[in-house]
Amino acid sequence: MSFLSENVIPGHYGKKFTTDAKHPEDLTKILEALMQVDGVKDVLFEDGSKPTVFVIHTSKVVSVHDIEHSVKLLNLHAVPTGPFFPLA
């Protein structure tokens, strides 16, 4: 494990996650829970992706474990899939 695989670093890069949430109300709950994590700046869900994919951007270093734990409290899962690299 490396620092980058265990954390989300601040900036416009962010990190991608997948989730087993399927219903819009579950996605809303995930968004609300993640916005309560200190340092999370925004959460963007990709439309129509299967499984559901979301990208988290932060204002400071945030542990992947903290993100996974916040979603797990909702009886859902968040699995990191790798860094997000924006176009240009």
PyMOL Python script that loads the backbone (N, CA, C, O; Angstrom):
from pymol import cmd

cmd.read_pdbstr("""\
ATOM      1  N   MET A   1       0.837  -1.176   0.000  1.00  0.00           N
ATOM      2  CA  MET A   1       0.000   0.000   0.000  1.00  0.00           C
ATOM      3  C   MET A   1       0.884   1.242   0.000  1.00  0.00           C
ATOM      4  O   MET A   1       1.951   1.271   0.614  1.00  0.00           O
ATOM      5  N   SER A   2       0.417   2.253  -0.697  1.00  0.00           N
ATOM      6  CA  SER A   2       1.170   3.496  -0.744  1.00  0.00           C
ATOM      7  C   SER A   2       0.308   4.636  -0.206  1.00  0.00           C
ATOM      8  O   SER A   2      -0.893   4.478   0.012  1.00  0.00           O
ATOM      9  N   PHE A   3       0.935   5.767   0.001  1.00  0.00           N
ATOM     10  CA  PHE A   3       0.214   6.931   0.495  1.00  0.00           C
ATOM     11  C   PHE A   3      -0.933   7.279  -0.437  1.00  0.00           C
ATOM     12  O   PHE A   3      -2.033   7.582   0.024  1.00  0.00           O
ATOM     13  N   LEU A   4      -0.692   7.241  -1.740  1.00  0.00           N
ATOM     14  CA  LEU A   4      -1.734   7.602  -2.702  1.00  0.00           C
ATOM     15  C   LEU A   4      -2.871   6.590  -2.764  1.00  0.00           C
ATOM     16  O   LEU A   4      -4.009   6.966  -3.047  1.00  0.00           O
ATOM     17  N   SER A   5      -2.594   5.331  -2.509  1.00  0.00           N
ATOM     18  CA  SER A   5      -3.667   4.336  -2.544  1.00  0.00           C
ATOM     19  C   SER A   5      -4.496   4.351  -1.260  1.00  0.00           C
ATOM     20  O   SER A   5      -5.643   3.904  -1.263  1.00  0.00           O
ATOM     21  N   GLU A   6      -3.936   4.854  -0.173  1.00  0.00           N
ATOM     22  CA  GLU A   6      -4.623   4.864   1.114  1.00  0.00           C
ATOM     23  C   GLU A   6      -5.285   6.191   1.451  1.00  0.00           C
ATOM     24  O   GLU A   6      -5.960   6.306   2.474  1.00  0.00           O
ATOM     25  N   ASN A   7      -5.096   7.209   0.587  1.00  0.00           N
ATOM     26  CA  ASN A   7      -5.617   8.547   0.874  1.00  0.00           C
ATOM     27  C   ASN A   7      -6.131   9.209  -0.389  1.00  0.00           C
ATOM     28  O   ASN A   7      -5.756   8.845  -1.504  1.00  0.00           O
ATOM     29  N   VAL A   8      -6.997  10.189  -0.188  1.00  0.00           N
ATOM     30  CA  VAL A   8      -7.430  11.069  -1.269  1.00  0.00           C
ATOM     31  C   VAL A   8      -6.704  12.384  -1.030  1.00  0.00           C
ATOM     32  O   VAL A   8      -6.846  12.991   0.032  1.00  0.00           O
ATOM     33  N   ILE A   9      -5.933  12.822  -2.008  1.00  0.00           N
ATOM     34  CA  ILE A   9      -5.163  14.047  -1.833  1.00  0.00           C
ATOM     35  C   ILE A   9      -5.950  15.239  -2.361  1.00  0.00           C
ATOM     36  O   ILE A   9      -6.779  15.087  -3.258  1.00  0.00           O
ATOM     37  N   PRO A  10      -5.696  16.422  -1.812  1.00  0.00           N
ATOM     38  CA  PRO A  10      -6.439  17.607  -2.258  1.00  0.00           C
ATOM     39  C   PRO A  10      -6.096  17.990  -3.691  1.00  0.00           C
ATOM     40  O   PRO A  10      -5.052  17.615  -4.224  1.00  0.00           O
ATOM     41  N   GLY A  11      -6.992  18.738  -4.287  1.00  0.00           N
ATOM     42  CA  GLY A  11      -6.777  19.205  -5.643  1.00  0.00           C
ATOM     43  C   GLY A  11      -7.863  18.714  -6.576  1.00  0.00           C
ATOM     44  O   GLY A  11      -8.881  18.185  -6.129  1.00  0.00           O
ATOM     45  N   HIS A  12      -7.653  18.884  -7.857  1.00  0.00           N
ATOM     46  CA  HIS A  12      -8.672  18.533  -8.842  1.00  0.00           C
ATOM     47  C   HIS A  12      -8.574  17.087  -9.320  1.00  0.00           C
ATOM     48  O   HIS A  12      -9.348  16.674 -10.183  1.00  0.00           O
ATOM     49  N   TYR A  13      -7.639  16.312  -8.778  1.00  0.00           N
ATOM     50  CA  TYR A  13      -7.505  14.925  -9.209  1.00  0.00           C
ATOM     51  C   TYR A  13      -8.555  14.026  -8.577  1.00  0.00           C
ATOM     52  O   TYR A  13      -9.295  13.361  -9.302  1.00  0.00           O
ATOM     53  N   GLY A  14      -8.646  13.982  -7.280  1.00  0.00           N
ATOM     54  CA  GLY A  14      -9.649  13.169  -6.602  1.00  0.00           C
ATOM     55  C   GLY A  14      -9.378  11.682  -6.714  1.00  0.00           C
ATOM     56  O   GLY A  14      -8.308  11.260  -7.152  1.00  0.00           O
ATOM     57  N   LYS A  15     -10.378  10.885  -6.306  1.00  0.00           N
ATOM     58  CA  LYS A  15     -10.270   9.433  -6.358  1.00  0.00           C
ATOM     59  C   LYS A  15     -11.635   8.867  -6.717  1.00  0.00           C
ATOM     60  O   LYS A  15     -12.671   9.346  -6.255  1.00  0.00           O
ATOM     61  N   LYS A  16     -11.608   7.816  -7.568  1.00  0.00           N
ATOM     62  CA  LYS A  16     -12.843   7.135  -7.974  1.00  0.00           C
ATOM     63  C   LYS A  16     -13.159   6.000  -7.019  1.00  0.00           C
ATOM     64  O   LYS A  16     -12.266   5.320  -6.513  1.00  0.00           O
ATOM     65  N   PHE A  17     -14.457   5.811  -6.782  1.00  0.00           N
ATOM     66  CA  PHE A  17     -14.975   4.721  -5.972  1.00  0.00           C
ATOM     67  C   PHE A  17     -16.152   4.096  -6.707  1.00  0.00           C
ATOM     68  O   PHE A  17     -16.817   4.760  -7.502  1.00  0.00           O
ATOM     69  N   THR A  18     -16.410   2.823  -6.442  1.00  0.00           N
ATOM     70  CA  THR A  18     -17.652   2.197  -6.894  1.00  0.00           C
ATOM     71  C   THR A  18     -18.473   1.875  -5.654  1.00  0.00           C
ATOM     72  O   THR A  18     -17.939   1.745  -4.553  1.00  0.00           O
ATOM     73  N   THR A  19     -19.780   1.749  -5.853  1.00  0.00           N
ATOM     74  CA  THR A  19     -20.666   1.426  -4.749  1.00  0.00           C
ATOM     75  C   THR A  19     -21.736   0.460  -5.219  1.00  0.00           C
ATOM     76  O   THR A  19     -22.040   0.375  -6.409  1.00  0.00           O
ATOM     77  N   ASP A  20     -22.302  -0.268  -4.267  1.00  0.00           N
ATOM     78  CA  ASP A  20     -23.390  -1.192  -4.574  1.00  0.00           C
ATOM     79  C   ASP A  20     -24.753  -0.508  -4.488  1.00  0.00           C
ATOM     80  O   ASP A  20     -25.779  -1.167  -4.661  1.00  0.00           O
ATOM     81  N   ALA A  21     -24.784   0.786  -4.227  1.00  0.00           N
ATOM     82  CA  ALA A  21     -26.047   1.526  -4.168  1.00  0.00           C
ATOM     83  C   ALA A  21     -26.678   1.579  -5.556  1.00  0.00           C
ATOM     84  O   ALA A  21     -25.996   1.817  -6.553  1.00  0.00           O
ATOM     85  N   LYS A  22     -27.985   1.354  -5.605  1.00  0.00           N
ATOM     86  CA  LYS A  22     -28.682   1.338  -6.884  1.00  0.00           C
ATOM     87  C   LYS A  22     -29.801   2.372  -6.959  1.00  0.00           C
ATOM     88  O   LYS A  22     -30.163   2.808  -8.052  1.00  0.00           O
ATOM     89  N   HIS A  23     -30.345   2.765  -5.829  1.00  0.00           N
ATOM     90  CA  HIS A  23     -31.496   3.655  -5.793  1.00  0.00           C
ATOM     91  C   HIS A  23     -31.060   5.100  -5.553  1.00  0.00           C
ATOM     92  O   HIS A  23     -30.103   5.349  -4.820  1.00  0.00           O
ATOM     93  N   PRO A  24     -31.758   6.047  -6.168  1.00  0.00           N
ATOM     94  CA  PRO A  24     -31.398   7.465  -5.986  1.00  0.00           C
ATOM     95  C   PRO A  24     -31.358   7.903  -4.524  1.00  0.00           C
ATOM     96  O   PRO A  24     -30.526   8.729  -4.148  1.00  0.00           O
ATOM     97  N   GLU A  25     -32.249   7.357  -3.700  1.00  0.00           N
ATOM     98  CA  GLU A  25     -32.242   7.752  -2.284  1.00  0.00           C
ATOM     99  C   GLU A  25     -30.980   7.248  -1.575  1.00  0.00           C
ATOM    100  O   GLU A  25     -30.495   7.887  -0.642  1.00  0.00           O
ATOM    101  N   ASP A  26     -30.455   6.112  -2.014  1.00  0.00           N
ATOM    102  CA  ASP A  26     -29.189   5.620  -1.447  1.00  0.00           C
ATOM    103  C   ASP A  26     -28.029   6.531  -1.839  1.00  0.00           C
ATOM    104  O   ASP A  26     -27.138   6.798  -1.033  1.00  0.00           O
ATOM    105  N   LEU A  27     -28.050   7.001  -3.073  1.00  0.00           N
ATOM    106  CA  LEU A  27     -26.986   7.911  -3.524  1.00  0.00           C
ATOM    107  C   LEU A  27     -27.049   9.224  -2.760  1.00  0.00           C
ATOM    108  O   LEU A  27     -26.017   9.812  -2.437  1.00  0.00           O
ATOM    109  N   THR A  28     -28.250   9.678  -2.473  1.00  0.00           N
ATOM    110  CA  THR A  28     -28.409  10.902  -1.683  1.00  0.00           C
ATOM    111  C   THR A  28     -27.856  10.699  -0.279  1.00  0.00           C
ATOM    112  O   THR A  28     -27.190  11.584   0.258  1.00  0.00           O
ATOM    113  N   LYS A  29     -28.123   9.550   0.316  1.00  0.00           N
ATOM    114  CA  LYS A  29     -27.599   9.248   1.653  1.00  0.00           C
ATOM    115  C   LYS A  29     -26.076   9.201   1.643  1.00  0.00           C
ATOM    116  O   LYS A  29     -25.428   9.699   2.564  1.00  0.00           O
ATOM    117  N   ILE A  30     -25.503   8.599   0.594  1.00  0.00           N
ATOM    118  CA  ILE A  30     -24.038   8.546   0.481  1.00  0.00           C
ATOM    119  C   ILE A  30     -23.477   9.955   0.375  1.00  0.00           C
ATOM    120  O   ILE A  30     -22.508  10.292   1.054  1.00  0.00           O
ATOM    121  N   LEU A  31     -24.078  10.774  -0.469  1.00  0.00           N
ATOM    122  CA  LEU A  31     -23.617  12.153  -0.635  1.00  0.00           C
ATOM    123  C   LEU A  31     -23.650  12.891   0.693  1.00  0.00           C
ATOM    124  O   LEU A  31     -22.679  13.551   1.061  1.00  0.00           O
ATOM    125  N   GLU A  32     -24.755  12.787   1.412  1.00  0.00           N
ATOM    126  CA  GLU A  32     -24.880  13.482   2.699  1.00  0.00           C
ATOM    127  C   GLU A  32     -23.851  12.984   3.715  1.00  0.00           C
ATOM    128  O   GLU A  32     -23.265  13.780   4.449  1.00  0.00           O
ATOM    129  N   ALA A  33     -23.634  11.678   3.759  1.00  0.00           N
ATOM    130  CA  ALA A  33     -22.666  11.118   4.711  1.00  0.00           C
ATOM    131  C   ALA A  33     -21.246  11.556   4.370  1.00  0.00           C
ATOM    132  O   ALA A  33     -20.471  11.911   5.259  1.00  0.00           O
ATOM    133  N   LEU A  34     -20.909  11.533   3.094  1.00  0.00           N
ATOM    134  CA  LEU A  34     -19.538  11.888   2.701  1.00  0.00           C
ATOM    135  C   LEU A  34     -19.257  13.379   2.879  1.00  0.00           C
ATOM    136  O   LEU A  34     -18.126  13.763   3.177  1.00  0.00           O
ATOM    137  N   MET A  35     -20.267  14.212   2.702  1.00  0.00           N
ATOM    138  CA  MET A  35     -20.058  15.646   2.889  1.00  0.00           C
ATOM    139  C   MET A  35     -19.820  15.989   4.361  1.00  0.00           C
ATOM    140  O   MET A  35     -19.366  17.090   4.671  1.00  0.00           O
ATOM    141  N   GLN A  36     -20.122  15.058   5.267  1.00  0.00           N
ATOM    142  CA  GLN A  36     -19.857  15.259   6.694  1.00  0.00           C
ATOM    143  C   GLN A  36     -18.416  14.897   7.073  1.00  0.00           C
ATOM    144  O   GLN A  36     -17.953  15.242   8.160  1.00  0.00           O
ATOM    145  N   VAL A  37     -17.712  14.205   6.177  1.00  0.00           N
ATOM    146  CA  VAL A  37     -16.320  13.833   6.441  1.00  0.00           C
ATOM    147  C   VAL A  37     -15.454  15.082   6.298  1.00  0.00           C
ATOM    148  O   VAL A  37     -15.500  15.771   5.278  1.00  0.00           O
ATOM    149  N   ASP A  38     -14.671  15.360   7.325  1.00  0.00           N
ATOM    150  CA  ASP A  38     -13.816  16.542   7.317  1.00  0.00           C
ATOM    151  C   ASP A  38     -12.843  16.495   6.145  1.00  0.00           C
ATOM    152  O   ASP A  38     -12.071  15.546   6.006  1.00  0.00           O
ATOM    153  N   GLY A  39     -12.886  17.519   5.308  1.00  0.00           N
ATOM    154  CA  GLY A  39     -11.974  17.623   4.165  1.00  0.00           C
ATOM    155  C   GLY A  39     -12.609  17.279   2.834  1.00  0.00           C
ATOM    156  O   GLY A  39     -12.041  17.613   1.794  1.00  0.00           O
ATOM    157  N   VAL A  40     -13.773  16.620   2.817  1.00  0.00           N
ATOM    158  CA  VAL A  40     -14.423  16.292   1.547  1.00  0.00           C
ATOM    159  C   VAL A  40     -15.035  17.568   0.984  1.00  0.00           C
ATOM    160  O   VAL A  40     -15.835  18.235   1.640  1.00  0.00           O
ATOM    161  N   LYS A  41     -14.640  17.896  -0.253  1.00  0.00           N
ATOM    162  CA  LYS A  41     -15.090  19.124  -0.903  1.00  0.00           C
ATOM    163  C   LYS A  41     -16.307  18.875  -1.782  1.00  0.00           C
ATOM    164  O   LYS A  41     -17.262  19.651  -1.746  1.00  0.00           O
ATOM    165  N   ASP A  42     -16.290  17.798  -2.574  1.00  0.00           N
ATOM    166  CA  ASP A  42     -17.450  17.450  -3.378  1.00  0.00           C
ATOM    167  C   ASP A  42     -17.431  15.982  -3.764  1.00  0.00           C
ATOM    168  O   ASP A  42     -16.394  15.319  -3.745  1.00  0.00           O
ATOM    169  N   VAL A  43     -18.616  15.497  -4.116  1.00  0.00           N
ATOM    170  CA  VAL A  43     -18.816  14.114  -4.527  1.00  0.00           C
ATOM    171  C   VAL A  43     -19.601  14.162  -5.826  1.00  0.00           C
ATOM    172  O   VAL A  43     -20.689  14.736  -5.875  1.00  0.00           O
ATOM    173  N   LEU A  44     -19.057  13.563  -6.880  1.00  0.00           N
ATOM    174  CA  LEU A  44     -19.700  13.583  -8.194  1.00  0.00           C
ATOM    175  C   LEU A  44     -20.033  12.158  -8.617  1.00  0.00           C
ATOM    176  O   LEU A  44     -19.149  11.304  -8.677  1.00  0.00           O
ATOM    177  N   PHE A  45     -21.303  11.898  -8.909  1.00  0.00           N
ATOM    178  CA  PHE A  45     -21.735  10.582  -9.362  1.00  0.00           C
ATOM    179  C   PHE A  45     -21.750  10.549 -10.882  1.00  0.00           C
ATOM    180  O   PHE A  45     -22.213  11.497 -11.517  1.00  0.00           O
ATOM    181  N   GLU A  46     -21.250   9.468 -11.474  1.00  0.00           N
ATOM    182  CA  GLU A  46     -21.265   9.301 -12.926  1.00  0.00           C
ATOM    183  C   GLU A  46     -22.616   8.743 -13.339  1.00  0.00           C
ATOM    184  O   GLU A  46     -23.055   7.724 -12.806  1.00  0.00           O
ATOM    185  N   ASP A  47     -23.276   9.393 -14.276  1.00  0.00           N
ATOM    186  CA  ASP A  47     -24.595   8.958 -14.737  1.00  0.00           C
ATOM    187  C   ASP A  47     -24.512   7.665 -15.533  1.00  0.00           C
ATOM    188  O   ASP A  47     -23.665   7.511 -16.413  1.00  0.00           O
ATOM    189  N   GLY A  48     -25.400   6.747 -15.209  1.00  0.00           N
ATOM    190  CA  GLY A  48     -25.562   5.536 -16.000  1.00  0.00           C
ATOM    191  C   GLY A  48     -24.487   4.483 -15.874  1.00  0.00           C
ATOM    192  O   GLY A  48     -24.531   3.482 -16.589  1.00  0.00           O
ATOM    193  N   SER A  49     -23.531   4.669 -14.998  1.00  0.00           N
ATOM    194  CA  SER A  49     -22.471   3.659 -14.875  1.00  0.00           C
ATOM    195  C   SER A  49     -22.966   2.481 -14.045  1.00  0.00           C
ATOM    196  O   SER A  49     -23.716   2.658 -13.085  1.00  0.00           O
ATOM    197  N   LYS A  50     -22.545   1.296 -14.417  1.00  0.00           N
ATOM    198  CA  LYS A  50     -22.873   0.064 -13.690  1.00  0.00           C
ATOM    199  C   LYS A  50     -21.580  -0.668 -13.415  1.00  0.00           C
ATOM    200  O   LYS A  50     -20.930  -1.075 -14.378  1.00  0.00           O
ATOM    201  N   PRO A  51     -21.155  -0.868 -12.192  1.00  0.00           N
ATOM    202  CA  PRO A  51     -21.765  -0.387 -10.958  1.00  0.00           C
ATOM    203  C   PRO A  51     -21.653   1.129 -10.844  1.00  0.00           C
ATOM    204  O   PRO A  51     -20.934   1.770 -11.612  1.00  0.00           O
ATOM    205  N   THR A  52     -22.359   1.684  -9.893  1.00  0.00           N
ATOM    206  CA  THR A  52     -22.353   3.133  -9.701  1.00  0.00           C
ATOM    207  C   THR A  52     -20.959   3.600  -9.312  1.00  0.00           C
ATOM    208  O   THR A  52     -20.324   3.035  -8.421  1.00  0.00           O
ATOM    209  N   VAL A  53     -20.493   4.644  -9.996  1.00  0.00           N
ATOM    210  CA  VAL A  53     -19.157   5.202  -9.768  1.00  0.00           C
ATOM    211  C   VAL A  53     -19.312   6.636  -9.277  1.00  0.00           C
ATOM    212  O   VAL A  53     -20.148   7.391  -9.775  1.00  0.00           O
ATOM    213  N   PHE A  54     -18.495   6.997  -8.295  1.00  0.00           N
ATOM    214  CA  PHE A  54     -18.457   8.392  -7.875  1.00  0.00           C
ATOM    215  C   PHE A  54     -17.016   8.819  -7.650  1.00  0.00           C
ATOM    216  O   PHE A  54     -16.140   8.000  -7.373  1.00  0.00           O
ATOM    217  N   VAL A  55     -16.791  10.126  -7.777  1.00  0.00           N
ATOM    218  CA  VAL A  55     -15.468  10.722  -7.602  1.00  0.00           C
ATOM    219  C   VAL A  55     -15.537  11.678  -6.421  1.00  0.00           C
ATOM    220  O   VAL A  55     -16.469  12.471  -6.297  1.00  0.00           O
ATOM    221  N   ILE A  56     -14.540  11.588  -5.562  1.00  0.00           N
ATOM    222  CA  ILE A  56     -14.458  12.474  -4.396  1.00  0.00           C
ATOM    223  C   ILE A  56     -13.275  13.407  -4.579  1.00  0.00           C
ATOM    224  O   ILE A  56     -12.174  12.977  -4.922  1.00  0.00           O
ATOM    225  N   HIS A  57     -13.518  14.703  -4.342  1.00  0.00           N
ATOM    226  CA  HIS A  57     -12.458  15.714  -4.306  1.00  0.00           C
ATOM    227  C   HIS A  57     -12.372  16.230  -2.878  1.00  0.00           C
ATOM    228  O   HIS A  57     -13.386  16.352  -2.191  1.00  0.00           O
ATOM    229  N   THR A  58     -11.165  16.529  -2.441  1.00  0.00           N
ATOM    230  CA  THR A  58     -10.966  16.959  -1.062  1.00  0.00           C
ATOM    231  C   THR A  58     -10.198  18.273  -0.981  1.00  0.00           C
ATOM    232  O   THR A  58      -9.533  18.685  -1.932  1.00  0.00           O
ATOM    233  N   SER A  59     -10.304  18.920   0.175  1.00  0.00           N
ATOM    234  CA  SER A  59      -9.559  20.150   0.425  1.00  0.00           C
ATOM    235  C   SER A  59      -8.322  19.877   1.281  1.00  0.00           C
ATOM    236  O   SER A  59      -7.487  20.758   1.485  1.00  0.00           O
ATOM    237  N   LYS A  60      -8.218  18.633   1.780  1.00  0.00           N
ATOM    238  CA  LYS A  60      -7.039  18.203   2.529  1.00  0.00           C
ATOM    239  C   LYS A  60      -6.943  16.685   2.385  1.00  0.00           C
ATOM    240  O   LYS A  60      -7.839  16.067   1.811  1.00  0.00           O
ATOM    241  N   VAL A  61      -5.898  16.089   2.882  1.00  0.00           N
ATOM    242  CA  VAL A  61      -5.728  14.639   2.779  1.00  0.00           C
ATOM    243  C   VAL A  61      -6.809  13.952   3.618  1.00  0.00           C
ATOM    244  O   VAL A  61      -6.980  14.247   4.801  1.00  0.00           O
ATOM    245  N   VAL A  62      -7.533  13.030   2.977  1.00  0.00           N
ATOM    246  CA  VAL A  62      -8.601  12.274   3.643  1.00  0.00           C
ATOM    247  C   VAL A  62      -8.313  10.792   3.446  1.00  0.00           C
ATOM    248  O   VAL A  62      -8.018  10.356   2.334  1.00  0.00           O
ATOM    249  N   SER A  63      -8.397  10.033   4.504  1.00  0.00           N
ATOM    250  CA  SER A  63      -8.144   8.598   4.461  1.00  0.00           C
ATOM    251  C   SER A  63      -9.252   7.873   3.697  1.00  0.00           C
ATOM    252  O   SER A  63     -10.434   8.161   3.882  1.00  0.00           O
ATOM    253  N   VAL A  64      -8.862   6.937   2.842  1.00  0.00           N
ATOM    254  CA  VAL A  64      -9.824   6.088   2.142  1.00  0.00           C
ATOM    255  C   VAL A  64     -10.650   5.313   3.165  1.00  0.00           C
ATOM    256  O   VAL A  64     -11.843   5.088   2.960  1.00  0.00           O
ATOM    257  N   HIS A  65     -10.025   4.909   4.253  1.00  0.00           N
ATOM    258  CA  HIS A  65     -10.731   4.187   5.314  1.00  0.00           C
ATOM    259  C   HIS A  65     -11.892   5.017   5.863  1.00  0.00           C
ATOM    260  O   HIS A  65     -12.967   4.471   6.110  1.00  0.00           O
ATOM    261  N   ASP A  66     -11.699   6.321   6.058  1.00  0.00           N
ATOM    262  CA  ASP A  66     -12.767   7.187   6.564  1.00  0.00           C
ATOM    263  C   ASP A  66     -13.943   7.236   5.597  1.00  0.00           C
ATOM    264  O   ASP A  66     -15.101   7.249   6.014  1.00  0.00           O
ATOM    265  N   ILE A  67     -13.639   7.262   4.314  1.00  0.00           N
ATOM    266  CA  ILE A  67     -14.689   7.284   3.290  1.00  0.00           C
ATOM    267  C   ILE A  67     -15.439   5.955   3.280  1.00  0.00           C
ATOM    268  O   ILE A  67     -16.670   5.929   3.285  1.00  0.00           O
ATOM    269  N   GLU A  68     -14.694   4.858   3.265  1.00  0.00           N
ATOM    270  CA  GLU A  68     -15.321   3.535   3.279  1.00  0.00           C
ATOM    271  C   GLU A  68     -16.197   3.359   4.516  1.00  0.00           C
ATOM    272  O   GLU A  68     -17.305   2.829   4.427  1.00  0.00           O
ATOM    273  N   HIS A  69     -15.703   3.800   5.662  1.00  0.00           N
ATOM    274  CA  HIS A  69     -16.438   3.650   6.914  1.00  0.00           C
ATOM    275  C   HIS A  69     -17.733   4.461   6.909  1.00  0.00           C
ATOM    276  O   HIS A  69     -18.762   3.979   7.380  1.00  0.00           O
ATOM    277  N   SER A  70     -17.693   5.689   6.379  1.00  0.00           N
ATOM    278  CA  SER A  70     -18.887   6.533   6.316  1.00  0.00           C
ATOM    279  C   SER A  70     -19.987   5.891   5.487  1.00  0.00           C
ATOM    280  O   SER A  70     -21.163   5.981   5.838  1.00  0.00           O
ATOM    281  N   VAL A  71     -19.615   5.246   4.396  1.00  0.00           N
ATOM    282  CA  VAL A  71     -20.599   4.590   3.530  1.00  0.00           C
ATOM    283  C   VAL A  71     -21.058   3.277   4.166  1.00  0.00           C
ATOM    284  O   VAL A  71     -22.229   2.912   4.063  1.00  0.00           O
ATOM    285  N   LYS A  72     -20.148   2.577   4.815  1.00  0.00           N
ATOM    286  CA  LYS A  72     -20.501   1.305   5.453  1.00  0.00           C
ATOM    287  C   LYS A  72     -21.536   1.493   6.564  1.00  0.00           C
ATOM    288  O   LYS A  72     -22.343   0.595   6.805  1.00  0.00           O
ATOM    289  N   LEU A  73     -21.527   2.627   7.235  1.00  0.00           N
ATOM    290  CA  LEU A  73     -22.522   2.917   8.264  1.00  0.00           C
ATOM    291  C   LEU A  73     -23.940   2.957   7.690  1.00  0.00           C
ATOM    292  O   LEU A  73     -24.914   2.823   8.430  1.00  0.00           O
ATOM    293  N   LEU A  74     -24.057   3.140   6.372  1.00  0.00           N
ATOM    294  CA  LEU A  74     -25.352   3.156   5.686  1.00  0.00           C
ATOM    295  C   LEU A  74     -25.739   1.763   5.185  1.00  0.00           C
ATOM    296  O   LEU A  74     -26.735   1.613   4.478  1.00  0.00           O
ATOM    297  N   ASN A  75     -24.961   0.752   5.546  1.00  0.00           N
ATOM    298  CA  ASN A  75     -25.131  -0.624   5.059  1.00  0.00           C
ATOM    299  C   ASN A  75     -24.928  -0.722   3.548  1.00  0.00           C
ATOM    300  O   ASN A  75     -25.565  -1.527   2.868  1.00  0.00           O
ATOM    301  N   LEU A  76     -24.028   0.114   3.044  1.00  0.00           N
ATOM    302  CA  LEU A  76     -23.623   0.094   1.639  1.00  0.00           C
ATOM    303  C   LEU A  76     -22.107  -0.009   1.612  1.00  0.00           C
ATOM    304  O   LEU A  76     -21.463  -0.027   2.661  1.00  0.00           O
ATOM    305  N   HIS A  77     -21.539  -0.076   0.425  1.00  0.00           N
ATOM    306  CA  HIS A  77     -20.086  -0.203   0.299  1.00  0.00           C
ATOM    307  C   HIS A  77     -19.528   0.825  -0.671  1.00  0.00           C
ATOM    308  O   HIS A  77     -20.190   1.221  -1.631  1.00  0.00           O
ATOM    309  N   ALA A  78     -18.307   1.248  -0.406  1.00  0.00           N
ATOM    310  CA  ALA A  78     -17.544   2.117  -1.301  1.00  0.00           C
ATOM    311  C   ALA A  78     -16.181   1.470  -1.478  1.00  0.00           C
ATOM    312  O   ALA A  78     -15.461   1.240  -0.507  1.00  0.00           O
ATOM    313  N   VAL A  79     -15.834   1.178  -2.720  1.00  0.00           N
ATOM    314  CA  VAL A  79     -14.577   0.502  -3.022  1.00  0.00           C
ATOM    315  C   VAL A  79     -13.723   1.415  -3.906  1.00  0.00           C
ATOM    316  O   VAL A  79     -14.143   1.765  -5.009  1.00  0.00           O
ATOM    317  N   PRO A  80     -12.539   1.805  -3.442  1.00  0.00           N
ATOM    318  CA  PRO A  80     -11.684   2.670  -4.264  1.00  0.00           C
ATOM    319  C   PRO A  80     -11.219   1.922  -5.520  1.00  0.00           C
ATOM    320  O   PRO A  80     -10.810   0.763  -5.454  1.00  0.00           O
ATOM    321  N   THR A  81     -11.292   2.603  -6.648  1.00  0.00           N
ATOM    322  CA  THR A  81     -10.867   1.983  -7.905  1.00  0.00           C
ATOM    323  C   THR A  81      -9.623   2.641  -8.478  1.00  0.00           C
ATOM    324  O   THR A  81      -9.006   2.098  -9.394  1.00  0.00           O
ATOM    325  N   GLY A  82      -9.251   3.783  -7.964  1.00  0.00           N
ATOM    326  CA  GLY A  82      -8.044   4.433  -8.439  1.00  0.00           C
ATOM    327  C   GLY A  82      -8.207   5.940  -8.501  1.00  0.00           C
ATOM    328  O   GLY A  82      -9.287   6.469  -8.236  1.00  0.00           O
ATOM    329  N   PRO A  83      -7.135   6.625  -8.852  1.00  0.00           N
ATOM    330  CA  PRO A  83      -7.198   8.081  -8.942  1.00  0.00           C
ATOM    331  C   PRO A  83      -8.046   8.510 -10.132  1.00  0.00           C
ATOM    332  O   PRO A  83      -8.217   7.765 -11.098  1.00  0.00           O
ATOM    333  N   PHE A  84      -8.574   9.727 -10.040  1.00  0.00           N
ATOM    334  CA  PHE A  84      -9.350  10.313 -11.125  1.00  0.00           C
ATOM    335  C   PHE A  84      -8.478  11.384 -11.766  1.00  0.00           C
ATOM    336  O   PHE A  84      -7.996  12.289 -11.085  1.00  0.00           O
ATOM    337  N   PHE A  85      -8.280  11.281 -13.063  1.00  0.00           N
ATOM    338  CA  PHE A  85      -7.492  12.270 -13.798  1.00  0.00           C
ATOM    339  C   PHE A  85      -8.390  13.025 -14.756  1.00  0.00           C
ATOM    340  O   PHE A  85      -8.845  12.464 -15.752  1.00  0.00           O
ATOM    341  N   PRO A  86      -8.655  14.310 -14.464  1.00  0.00           N
ATOM    342  CA  PRO A  86      -9.534  15.085 -15.341  1.00  0.00           C
ATOM    343  C   PRO A  86      -8.895  15.338 -16.698  1.00  0.00           C
ATOM    344  O   PRO A  86      -7.671  15.331 -16.833  1.00  0.00           O
ATOM    345  N   LEU A  87      -9.725  15.559 -17.689  1.00  0.00           N
ATOM    346  CA  LEU A  87      -9.230  15.900 -19.004  1.00  0.00           C
ATOM    347  C   LEU A  87      -8.736  17.324 -19.003  1.00  0.00           C
ATOM    348  O   LEU A  87      -9.401  18.219 -18.482  1.00  0.00           O
ATOM    349  N   ALA A  88      -7.586  17.536 -19.577  1.00  0.00           N
ATOM    350  CA  ALA A  88      -6.945  18.850 -19.704  1.00  0.00           C
ATOM    351  C   ALA A  88      -7.134  19.620 -18.496  1.00  0.00           C
ATOM    352  O   ALA A  88      -6.667  20.756 -18.408  1.00  0.00           O
TER     353      ALA A  88
END
""", "prot")
cmd.dss("prot")
cmd.show_as("cartoon", "prot")
cmd.util.cbc("prot")
cmd.orient("prot")
